[in-house]
Amino acid sequence: MNIIITGASRGIGFELVKTLAKHKQNHIVAISRNGKALKELVAECIRLYPDAKVIPYEFDLNQFEFYPFIVQRLETFIHKCDILVNNAGKLVNKPFNKFTLSDFDDTFNVNIKSPFFLTQALLPLLNKGAHVVNISSIGGVQGSKKFLGLSAYSASKGALAIFTEALAEELAEQEIKVNCLALGAVQTEMFTKAFPGAKAMQNPAQIAHFIADFAITGQKYFNGKVIPVSMSVP
């Protein structure tokens, strides 16, 4: 399978690439703006699985002006894509009355604007039957417990959830499935910044295995769904 994963240089994205790389039939394009971390990821995958096929693609998702050319670049690696995981995320933990316009733009650019326009740009690569998986947060689900300092983060992840439902309708004729996983507490750098001293029940490697399985098979059972994946609050 040909797979594209954003936010691949750390946390869940890093572990997700490693999980999928163990299957030698998978060709994975790992996207991040951190080129050094991507090289470390590739080296780790090859160390674990000598036949791993992981292609590092250093790209800043905030460079929206280059999105029209991204397919040309990716076509040098893969001609078609079976799975797209919009995993990259941005969290700014700051009181509402201290939040700046720059903070807001940074959060929404990565969490919703990027998945929107990256998926649009990659449409020519997406195979019939492809699966787009958007990684959201339980904080972006209506009715879930909300936390101080995360107003913009939760709102942006809520927007990603609604975008998922709408995009599934947009791409139905092309038989491309779109789903969203709203993750609960995972012991990532992002979680540690948001909840200093808190201990999550899941680590990135554990949740990566779930996401990998869902990305490969979830489209057989779900489309346009926002699925909470949480054993606790947050």
Secondary structure, 3 states (H helix, E strand, C coil): CEEEEECCCCHHHHHHHHHHHCCCCCEEEEEECCHHHHHHHHHHHHHHCCCCEEEEEECCCCCHHHHHHHHHHHCCCCCCEEEEEECCCCCCCCCHHHCCHHHHHHHHHHHHHHHHHHHHHHHHHEEEEEEEEEEEEHHHCCCCCCCCCCHHHHHHHHHHHHHHHHHHHHCHHHCCEEEEEEECCECCHHHHHHCCCCCCCECHHHHHHHHHHHHHHHHHCCCCCEEEECCCCC
